[in-house]
Amino acid sequence: MKQRIQFIHEVLQDKYTFSSLCQFYNISRQTGYAIMRRYRQEGIESLAPRSSRPLHSPGRVGEEIEELILSWRDRYPKNPWGAKKIRPKLVEEYGESGSPSVTTIQNVLKRRGRIKPAKARRRKPDNVYPKYAAEACNDIWTIDYKGHFRLGNGKRCHPLTVCDAKSHFILRIKGHYHERWKVVRGELRALFRQYGQPQYLHSDNGSCFASIQSPRGFGRLSFWLIDHGIHPLFSDPGHPGQNGSHERMHRDLKAACCGPSCWDLRTQNRLMNTFARDYNEVRPHEELGQVVPASIYLPSQRVYQERVAAAEYDQSQLRVLKVSANGAIRWGNKEWVSVNRALAGRYVGVKQVGERLREVYYRNFCLGSFELADRIEPGRYYRLISSADLPQRFRDRHRRNRKGK
C-alpha cells in the first residue's frame, strides 16, 4: 500500500511521464490507470488490498454437507477419519454426483480447523522384503500380541488380535493378563469353530508363536497347527512391515482403546470389541476400494476337526522313529538326533537323501537335515539344520564341536 501511495504522489506531481513511472514500479499502464481511477473515485482507503474471492460460488459445498463432514470427522476423536473414508459415507446419502470430491472434503476439514499442517519430513525409500499376499479370504490369517499397557487397577493388558489378511476383517481382539501359547491355542480353537480354518497363519517370532532355537522356528503352537492342516508362517526378525496391515490396525487400536485405558480387563475387552465392530462394519478401507471388511469376508469352508489322526508315513520311503521325552530320536546305540521337545511321544520319519545326509519329517513338513559323523552336540547329539531356520538360532553361539575332533 505504501508503494501505491508513493506512485500516486509522483503522478500528481507531474514530474515524470506516466509510462516511465509504471516502468519504475514494475507495473503495467493498465494497472497504473486502475489505481488512479480507484483513488479518484473512492479516496485513499481504496488502495488497501482487496479479496479476490468471487461474489458467487455455485460449486461451493453446502452447509448441510459441511456439517455432515464434520460430524463424521468428530465421531471418532481418538482415531479421526480422513477425507478418503468420509467420502463413501457421503456417497451413500447424496449419491456419486451430489458428493464432493476427496480434495474438496480435505479443504473443508482444513478450513474448519480439523486438520493441522504436518511437519515436512524427508521420505526414505522403503526396503523391499518378502511378504505373504493372500489371494482369497481365509487364505492367510494374521495373529499378533499388541504391546501391553497398564490398566487402571495396575495390572497389564496383553491384547491378542487375529485378522484375515485379504479382507482385513478382525476375527478376534481379546485382552489377557499374560502371553502364553496355551491361551493362544484356546482362542484359535474358538475361532476355528466359528469361522473355519485358514490355509496359513502368519505371526512374528514371539515366544507364544515360535521357538527360536527349534528347527524352522516351530514350537508347540506350530505343531498343533500342523496337526490340523494349517501352515505356520513367520515374519523375518526385525521386519514388522511384512505384516504391515496388521500393525497398522494396532496403531488404530492403540489410539482408540489405550489412552486412557479402562479400570479392569473386562471393561477393556468391551471397549476393544466396540472398536472391532466399527473397524469391520463402519470404517471404509482404502485397500478394499473404500468398502467395509464385513461386506467382503466369508467364513472358511475348511471345517475344524476336534480330533486329528496320528501322523502316517510311507515306511517304504521313510524310517519311522518315536521322539523321546528329551525331544530327540535315538540313532544307533549311543547317538541321538535332537528334534523338538514339543514332539515328545510322537513319531517322525527319517529319509535318506545321500550317502550320509538324512532328512527328518513330521507329517509333510521337513524339519531339517543332519549329516552322519558331523554337527554333533555335546553328549553325542546330531543337530538338525534347515534353510528355514530363524536367524536368531545361531546368534551368539559358539561353533559346535564336530564328531571325530
BELBEL-V128256 format. One record per residue. N is the residue number from 0. RES is the residue in one letter. PHI is phi in whole degrees, 0 to 359 (none if undefined). OMEGA is omega in degrees with one decimal (* if undefined). NEAR is the number of other C-alpha atoms within 10 Angstrom. Layout:
BEGIN
n=N res=RES phi=PHI omega=OMEGA near=NEAR
n=N res=RES phi=PHI omega=OMEGA near=NEAR
END
This chain:
BEGIN
n=0 res=M phi=none omega=179.2 near=12
n=1 res=K phi=296 omega=179.7 near=8
n=2 res=Q phi=292 omega=177.8 near=9
n=3 res=R phi=295 omega=178.7 near=16
n=4 res=I phi=296 omega=178.7 near=14
n=5 res=Q phi=294 omega=177.7 near=12
n=6 res=F phi=298 omega=179.6 near=19
n=7 res=I phi=296 omega=-179.8 near=16
n=8 res=H phi=298 omega=-179.0 near=11
n=9 res=E phi=287 omega=176.2 near=14
n=10 res=V phi=294 omega=-178.7 near=17
n=11 res=L phi=291 omega=177.4 near=11
n=12 res=Q phi=289 omega=176.0 near=8
n=13 res=D phi=60 omega=176.9 near=9
n=14 res=K phi=271 omega=-176.9 near=9
n=15 res=Y phi=236 omega=177.1 near=11
n=16 res=T phi=288 omega=-178.2 near=10
n=17 res=F phi=295 omega=-179.0 near=16
n=18 res=S phi=293 omega=-179.9 near=12
n=19 res=S phi=294 omega=177.1 near=11
n=20 res=L phi=293 omega=177.8 near=19
n=21 res=C phi=296 omega=178.0 near=18
n=22 res=Q phi=292 omega=179.6 near=12
n=23 res=F phi=293 omega=179.9 near=10
n=24 res=Y phi=272 omega=174.7 near=13
n=25 res=N phi=60 omega=175.2 near=10
n=26 res=I phi=229 omega=178.1 near=12
n=27 res=S phi=280 omega=178.5 near=13
n=28 res=R phi=294 omega=178.8 near=15
n=29 res=Q phi=296 omega=177.9 near=9
n=30 res=T phi=294 omega=178.1 near=11
n=31 res=G phi=298 omega=177.7 near=21
n=32 res=Y phi=297 omega=179.3 near=13
n=33 res=A phi=295 omega=178.9 near=11
n=34 res=I phi=295 omega=-179.2 near=17
n=35 res=M phi=292 omega=-179.5 near=17
n=36 res=R phi=294 omega=179.1 near=12
n=37 res=R phi=294 omega=-179.8 near=14
n=38 res=Y phi=295 omega=-177.5 near=17
n=39 res=R phi=289 omega=-177.2 near=10
n=40 res=Q phi=274 omega=-171.2 near=9
n=41 res=E phi=241 omega=178.3 near=10
n=42 res=G phi=92 omega=-174.8 near=11
n=43 res=I phi=293 omega=-177.8 near=14
n=44 res=E phi=291 omega=-178.4 near=10
n=45 res=S phi=286 omega=-178.8 near=14
n=46 res=L phi=279 omega=178.5 near=16
n=47 res=A phi=294 omega=-179.7 near=10
n=48 res=P phi=300 omega=-179.5 near=8
n=49 res=R phi=248 omega=178.7 near=7
n=50 res=S phi=286 omega=177.3 near=6
n=51 res=S phi=266 omega=179.3 near=6
n=52 res=R phi=293 omega=-179.3 near=7
n=53 res=P phi=292 omega=-179.7 near=6
n=54 res=L phi=290 omega=-178.7 near=6
n=55 res=H phi=230 omega=178.0 near=7
n=56 res=S phi=232 omega=-177.0 near=8
n=57 res=P phi=298 omega=-177.3 near=7
n=58 res=G phi=269 omega=-177.9 near=7
n=59 res=R phi=289 omega=179.9 near=9
n=60 res=V phi=292 omega=-179.5 near=15
n=61 res=G phi=289 omega=-178.8 near=10
n=62 res=E phi=298 omega=-179.1 near=9
n=63 res=E phi=296 omega=180.0 near=8
n=64 res=I phi=291 omega=178.0 near=16
n=65 res=E phi=299 omega=179.3 near=15
n=66 res=E phi=295 omega=177.2 near=12
n=67 res=L phi=293 omega=176.6 near=14
n=68 res=I phi=299 omega=-179.5 near=22
n=69 res=L phi=292 omega=179.0 near=16
n=70 res=S phi=293 omega=176.9 near=12
n=71 res=W phi=291 omega=178.4 near=19
n=72 res=R phi=293 omega=-176.0 near=20
n=73 res=D phi=271 omega=-176.6 near=14
n=74 res=R phi=292 omega=-179.9 near=11
n=75 res=Y phi=238 omega=-173.9 near=12
n=76 res=P phi=295 omega=-179.0 near=11
n=77 res=K phi=281 omega=-179.7 near=15
n=78 res=N phi=219 omega=-172.7 near=16
n=79 res=P phi=295 omega=179.1 near=17
n=80 res=W phi=278 omega=174.9 near=17
n=81 res=G phi=264 omega=-175.9 near=17
n=82 res=A phi=295 omega=-178.1 near=19
n=83 res=K phi=293 omega=179.2 near=17
n=84 res=K phi=271 omega=179.0 near=20
n=85 res=I phi=283 omega=-175.0 near=23
n=86 res=R phi=301 omega=178.0 near=21
n=87 res=P phi=302 omega=177.7 near=20
n=88 res=K phi=290 omega=176.0 near=20
n=89 res=L phi=290 omega=178.8 near=19
n=90 res=V phi=296 omega=178.9 near=14
n=91 res=E phi=298 omega=-175.4 near=10
n=92 res=E phi=262 omega=-174.6 near=10
n=93 res=Y phi=248 omega=-178.3 near=13
n=94 res=G phi=84 omega=-177.4 near=12
n=95 res=E phi=292 omega=-176.7 near=13
n=96 res=S phi=284 omega=-178.0 near=8
n=97 res=G phi=268 omega=-178.4 near=12
n=98 res=S phi=257 omega=178.1 near=19
n=99 res=P phi=289 omega=179.4 near=21
n=100 res=S phi=285 omega=179.2 near=15
n=101 res=V phi=298 omega=179.4 near=16
n=102 res=T phi=296 omega=179.0 near=11
n=103 res=T phi=295 omega=177.7 near=15
n=104 res=I phi=297 omega=178.3 near=22
n=105 res=Q phi=297 omega=179.0 near=18
n=106 res=N phi=293 omega=177.4 near=15
n=107 res=V phi=297 omega=179.9 near=19
n=108 res=L phi=296 omega=178.3 near=19
n=109 res=K phi=291 omega=-177.0 near=13
n=110 res=R phi=294 omega=-179.4 near=10
n=111 res=R phi=268 omega=173.3 near=10
n=112 res=G phi=76 omega=179.3 near=10
n=113 res=R phi=270 omega=179.9 near=16
n=114 res=I phi=235 omega=176.5 near=15
n=115 res=K phi=264 omega=-179.4 near=8
n=116 res=P phi=298 omega=-178.8 near=8
n=117 res=A phi=276 omega=178.3 near=6
n=118 res=K phi=289 omega=-179.5 near=5
n=119 res=A phi=293 omega=178.5 near=6
n=120 res=R phi=225 omega=-178.0 near=6
n=121 res=R phi=285 omega=179.3 near=5
n=122 res=R phi=273 omega=177.3 near=6
n=123 res=K phi=251 omega=178.5 near=6
n=124 res=P phi=295 omega=-179.4 near=6
n=125 res=D phi=286 omega=174.1 near=7
n=126 res=N phi=290 omega=-177.8 near=7
n=127 res=V phi=263 omega=177.3 near=8
n=128 res=Y phi=234 omega=179.3 near=11
n=129 res=P phi=295 omega=178.6 near=10
n=130 res=K phi=234 omega=178.9 near=12
n=131 res=Y phi=261 omega=-177.4 near=15
n=132 res=A phi=263 omega=179.0 near=12
n=133 res=A phi=275 omega=179.3 near=16
n=134 res=E phi=263 omega=-179.4 near=10
n=135 res=A phi=209 omega=176.4 near=13
n=136 res=C phi=299 omega=179.9 near=20
n=137 res=N phi=67 omega=172.3 near=26
n=138 res=D phi=288 omega=177.9 near=17
n=139 res=I phi=226 omega=167.7 near=25
n=140 res=W phi=257 omega=177.0 near=26
n=141 res=T phi=248 omega=-177.3 near=25
n=142 res=I phi=221 omega=-179.8 near=23
n=143 res=D phi=193 omega=170.1 near=22
n=144 res=Y phi=261 omega=173.5 near=22
n=145 res=K phi=290 omega=179.9 near=20
n=146 res=G phi=307 omega=-175.5 near=11
n=147 res=H phi=290 omega=178.5 near=18
n=148 res=F phi=214 omega=-174.4 near=17
n=149 res=R phi=273 omega=175.7 near=16
n=150 res=L phi=274 omega=179.8 near=17
n=151 res=G phi=294 omega=179.5 near=14
n=152 res=N phi=275 omega=177.4 near=10
n=153 res=G phi=92 omega=178.6 near=10
n=154 res=K phi=275 omega=-177.7 near=14
n=155 res=R phi=256 omega=179.2 near=17
n=156 res=C phi=253 omega=177.8 near=24
n=157 res=H phi=245 omega=-177.8 near=19
n=158 res=P phi=283 omega=173.4 near=25
n=159 res=L phi=265 omega=-177.3 near=20
n=160 res=T phi=237 omega=177.9 near=23
n=161 res=V phi=228 omega=-177.8 near=24
n=162 res=C phi=225 omega=169.9 near=23
n=163 res=D phi=270 omega=-172.3 near=23
n=164 res=A phi=290 omega=-176.7 near=25
n=165 res=K phi=281 omega=-175.1 near=22
n=166 res=S phi=266 omega=-175.9 near=23
n=167 res=H phi=63 omega=-179.5 near=25
n=168 res=F phi=286 omega=178.5 near=24
n=169 res=I phi=281 omega=-179.8 near=24
n=170 res=L phi=276 omega=-177.5 near=18
n=171 res=R phi=200 omega=165.3 near=19
n=172 res=I phi=231 omega=-176.3 near=21
n=173 res=K phi=218 omega=178.4 near=19
n=174 res=G phi=274 omega=178.2 near=22
n=175 res=H phi=228 omega=177.4 near=19
n=176 res=Y phi=278 omega=-178.7 near=12
n=177 res=H phi=220 omega=176.1 near=12
n=178 res=E phi=255 omega=-178.2 near=18
n=179 res=R phi=224 omega=-174.5 near=12
n=180 res=W phi=290 omega=178.0 near=18
n=181 res=K phi=293 omega=176.4 near=12
n=182 res=V phi=294 omega=178.2 near=14
n=183 res=V phi=297 omega=178.7 near=19
n=184 res=R phi=299 omega=178.4 near=18
n=185 res=G phi=297 omega=178.8 near=11
n=186 res=E phi=293 omega=179.0 near=17
n=187 res=L phi=293 omega=178.7 near=18
n=188 res=R phi=298 omega=177.8 near=16
n=189 res=A phi=294 omega=178.4 near=13
n=190 res=L phi=292 omega=179.2 near=16
n=191 res=F phi=297 omega=177.7 near=19
n=192 res=R phi=292 omega=-176.1 near=13
n=193 res=Q phi=273 omega=-173.4 near=14
n=194 res=Y phi=247 omega=-173.1 near=17
n=195 res=G phi=88 omega=-175.0 near=18
n=196 res=Q phi=256 omega=172.4 near=27
n=197 res=P phi=274 omega=175.7 near=23
n=198 res=Q phi=277 omega=-178.1 near=16
n=199 res=Y phi=226 omega=172.8 near=20
n=200 res=L phi=233 omega=-174.8 near=24
n=201 res=H phi=258 omega=-179.6 near=22
n=202 res=S phi=217 omega=173.3 near=24
n=203 res=D phi=270 omega=-175.9 near=22
n=204 res=N phi=260 omega=178.9 near=21
n=205 res=G phi=298 omega=-175.5 near=15
n=206 res=S phi=297 omega=178.4 near=14
n=207 res=C phi=284 omega=-173.3 near=21
n=208 res=F phi=251 omega=-174.8 near=27
n=209 res=A phi=224 omega=174.3 near=23
n=210 res=S phi=236 omega=-168.9 near=21
n=211 res=I phi=299 omega=-174.4 near=19
n=212 res=Q phi=272 omega=179.9 near=17
n=213 res=S phi=262 omega=177.4 near=21
n=214 res=P phi=302 omega=179.6 near=24
n=215 res=R phi=64 omega=-179.7 near=24
n=216 res=G phi=77 omega=-178.0 near=24
n=217 res=F phi=284 omega=175.6 near=25
n=218 res=G phi=240 omega=-177.9 near=23
n=219 res=R phi=297 omega=178.9 near=19
n=220 res=L phi=295 omega=-179.5 near=20
n=221 res=S phi=297 omega=-179.3 near=22
n=222 res=F phi=290 omega=174.8 near=18
n=223 res=W phi=294 omega=176.4 near=17
n=224 res=L phi=293 omega=179.8 near=18
n=225 res=I phi=297 omega=178.0 near=18
n=226 res=D phi=300 omega=-179.2 near=17
n=227 res=H phi=261 omega=175.4 near=15
n=228 res=G phi=78 omega=179.7 near=19
n=229 res=I phi=248 omega=-177.6 near=17
n=230 res=H phi=269 omega=176.9 near=17
n=231 res=P phi=282 omega=176.7 near=22
n=232 res=L phi=240 omega=-178.9 near=22
n=233 res=F phi=232 omega=172.9 near=22
n=234 res=S phi=287 omega=174.5 near=19
n=235 res=D phi=293 omega=-179.5 near=18
n=236 res=P phi=301 omega=177.2 near=12
n=237 res=G phi=77 omega=-179.6 near=9
n=238 res=H phi=231 omega=178.6 near=13
n=239 res=P phi=294 omega=178.3 near=14
n=240 res=G phi=296 omega=176.3 near=18
n=241 res=Q phi=291 omega=173.3 near=21
n=242 res=N phi=237 omega=-168.3 near=22
n=243 res=G phi=297 omega=-178.2 near=12
n=244 res=S phi=296 omega=178.5 near=17
n=245 res=H phi=291 omega=179.0 near=24
n=246 res=E phi=293 omega=177.1 near=15
n=247 res=R phi=294 omega=175.8 near=11
n=248 res=M phi=295 omega=176.9 near=18
n=249 res=H phi=298 omega=178.2 near=18
n=250 res=R phi=296 omega=177.4 near=13
n=251 res=D phi=293 omega=178.9 near=16
n=252 res=L phi=297 omega=179.1 near=22
n=253 res=K phi=295 omega=-179.1 near=18
n=254 res=A phi=293 omega=-174.2 near=16
n=255 res=A phi=272 omega=-168.3 near=20
n=256 res=C phi=236 omega=-171.4 near=20
n=257 res=C phi=248 omega=-179.9 near=19
n=258 res=G phi=219 omega=-3.7 near=11
n=259 res=P phi=275 omega=178.9 near=13
n=260 res=S phi=276 omega=-179.6 near=18
n=261 res=C phi=276 omega=-176.2 near=18
n=262 res=W phi=286 omega=-177.2 near=14
n=263 res=D phi=230 omega=-174.6 near=16
n=264 res=L phi=292 omega=-178.0 near=22
n=265 res=R phi=296 omega=178.7 near=12
n=266 res=T phi=292 omega=178.9 near=12
n=267 res=Q phi=295 omega=178.3 near=21
n=268 res=N phi=295 omega=175.9 near=19
n=269 res=R phi=298 omega=179.5 near=16
n=270 res=L phi=296 omega=-179.9 near=16
n=271 res=M phi=290 omega=175.5 near=21
n=272 res=N phi=293 omega=175.1 near=17
n=273 res=T phi=296 omega=176.3 near=14
n=274 res=F phi=299 omega=-179.3 near=19
n=275 res=A phi=297 omega=178.7 near=21
n=276 res=R phi=295 omega=177.5 near=14
n=277 res=D phi=295 omega=-179.2 near=13
n=278 res=Y phi=295 omega=-176.0 near=21
n=279 res=N phi=275 omega=-167.9 near=23
n=280 res=E phi=244 omega=-175.6 near=14
n=281 res=V phi=241 omega=-171.2 near=16
n=282 res=R phi=281 omega=176.1 near=21
n=283 res=P phi=290 omega=-179.5 near=22
n=284 res=H phi=240 omega=-176.9 near=17
n=285 res=E phi=297 omega=-178.6 near=11
n=286 res=E phi=293 omega=179.4 near=11
n=287 res=L phi=264 omega=-177.6 near=13
n=288 res=G phi=80 omega=178.5 near=9
n=289 res=Q phi=60 omega=170.5 near=16
n=290 res=V phi=240 omega=-177.2 near=20
n=291 res=V phi=274 omega=-179.6 near=21
n=292 res=P phi=300 omega=-178.0 near=22
n=293 res=A phi=295 omega=179.2 near=17
n=294 res=S phi=280 omega=-177.5 near=11
n=295 res=I phi=249 omega=-171.9 near=14
n=296 res=Y phi=291 omega=174.9 near=18
n=297 res=L phi=229 omega=178.7 near=15
n=298 res=P phi=300 omega=-177.4 near=14
n=299 res=S phi=283 omega=176.1 near=17
n=300 res=Q phi=273 omega=179.3 near=11
n=301 res=R phi=274 omega=-175.4 near=14
n=302 res=V phi=280 omega=179.2 near=14
n=303 res=Y phi=284 omega=177.4 near=20
n=304 res=Q phi=259 omega=-178.4 near=14
n=305 res=E phi=297 omega=-179.9 near=9
n=306 res=R phi=241 omega=-179.8 near=8
n=307 res=V phi=242 omega=180.0 near=11
n=308 res=A phi=284 omega=177.9 near=8
n=309 res=A phi=294 omega=-178.4 near=10
n=310 res=A phi=295 omega=177.9 near=13
n=311 res=E phi=241 omega=-176.6 near=13
n=312 res=Y phi=228 omega=173.8 near=18
n=313 res=D phi=278 omega=-174.4 near=9
n=314 res=Q phi=291 omega=174.8 near=11
n=315 res=S phi=284 omega=-180.0 near=8
n=316 res=Q phi=251 omega=-173.8 near=11
n=317 res=L phi=236 omega=173.1 near=16
n=318 res=R phi=263 omega=-174.3 near=15
n=319 res=V phi=271 omega=-179.7 near=18
n=320 res=L phi=227 omega=-179.6 near=16
n=321 res=K phi=265 omega=179.1 near=16
n=322 res=V phi=278 omega=-178.0 near=22
n=323 res=S phi=282 omega=-178.6 near=19
n=324 res=A phi=296 omega=179.0 near=14
n=325 res=N phi=275 omega=178.0 near=14
n=326 res=G phi=80 omega=-178.0 near=18
n=327 res=A phi=228 omega=174.1 near=22
n=328 res=I phi=248 omega=-179.8 near=22
n=329 res=R phi=283 omega=178.9 near=15
n=330 res=W phi=234 omega=-174.8 near=13
n=331 res=G phi=82 omega=-176.2 near=8
n=332 res=N phi=273 omega=-172.7 near=6
n=333 res=K phi=238 omega=-175.5 near=9
n=334 res=E phi=251 omega=-179.4 near=16
n=335 res=W phi=228 omega=173.7 near=20
n=336 res=V phi=243 omega=-179.2 near=22
n=337 res=S phi=287 omega=-178.2 near=23
n=338 res=V phi=249 omega=-179.5 near=26
n=339 res=N phi=190 omega=179.8 near=23
n=340 res=R phi=293 omega=177.8 near=16
n=341 res=A phi=293 omega=-180.0 near=20
n=342 res=L phi=261 omega=-178.9 near=21
n=343 res=A phi=302 omega=-179.6 near=16
n=344 res=G phi=88 omega=179.4 near=13
n=345 res=R phi=256 omega=-177.2 near=15
n=346 res=Y phi=250 omega=176.2 near=19
n=347 res=V phi=236 omega=178.3 near=24
n=348 res=G phi=247 omega=179.3 near=22
n=349 res=V phi=246 omega=-177.1 near=19
n=350 res=K phi=247 omega=177.7 near=19
n=351 res=Q phi=275 omega=-178.7 near=14
n=352 res=V phi=259 omega=178.9 near=11
n=353 res=G phi=224 omega=-178.7 near=9
n=354 res=E phi=296 omega=179.6 near=8
n=355 res=R phi=239 omega=-174.3 near=11
n=356 res=L phi=270 omega=178.5 near=14
n=357 res=R phi=230 omega=175.3 near=16
n=358 res=E phi=244 omega=-178.3 near=20
n=359 res=V phi=249 omega=-177.3 near=23
n=360 res=Y phi=241 omega=165.4 near=20
n=361 res=Y phi=239 omega=-169.4 near=20
n=362 res=R phi=56 omega=-179.5 near=18
n=363 res=N phi=257 omega=-179.5 near=12
n=364 res=F phi=252 omega=174.5 near=11
n=365 res=C phi=276 omega=-178.1 near=18
n=366 res=L phi=281 omega=-178.0 near=24
n=367 res=G phi=157 omega=-178.7 near=19
n=368 res=S phi=226 omega=174.2 near=23
n=369 res=F phi=219 omega=-177.7 near=20
n=370 res=E phi=245 omega=-178.4 near=18
n=371 res=L phi=299 omega=179.9 near=14
n=372 res=A phi=63 omega=-180.0 near=13
n=373 res=D phi=205 omega=177.6 near=17
n=374 res=R phi=52 omega=-177.0 near=19
n=375 res=I phi=258 omega=174.9 near=23
n=376 res=E phi=283 omega=173.3 near=17
n=377 res=P phi=303 omega=-173.8 near=11
n=378 res=G phi=90 omega=175.4 near=9
n=379 res=R phi=62 omega=176.0 near=17
n=380 res=Y phi=243 omega=168.7 near=21
n=381 res=Y phi=280 omega=-178.2 near=26
n=382 res=R phi=243 omega=179.9 near=21
n=383 res=L phi=289 omega=178.9 near=23
n=384 res=I phi=237 omega=179.2 near=17
n=385 res=S phi=218 omega=177.0 near=15
n=386 res=S phi=290 omega=179.5 near=11
n=387 res=A phi=266 omega=178.3 near=13
n=388 res=D phi=296 omega=176.2 near=19
n=389 res=L phi=289 omega=-177.1 near=23
n=390 res=P phi=301 omega=-177.9 near=14
n=391 res=Q phi=292 omega=-174.8 near=13
n=392 res=R phi=297 omega=-177.6 near=15
n=393 res=F phi=252 omega=179.9 near=12
n=394 res=R phi=284 omega=176.6 near=9
n=395 res=D phi=57 omega=177.5 near=7
n=396 res=R phi=245 omega=178.2 near=8
n=397 res=H phi=284 omega=178.2 near=7
n=398 res=R phi=298 omega=-177.1 near=8
n=399 res=R phi=287 omega=175.1 near=12
n=400 res=N phi=290 omega=-179.4 near=13
n=401 res=R phi=262 omega=-178.6 near=14
n=402 res=K phi=293 omega=176.5 near=15
n=403 res=G phi=96 omega=179.8 near=7
n=404 res=K phi=267 omega=* near=4
END
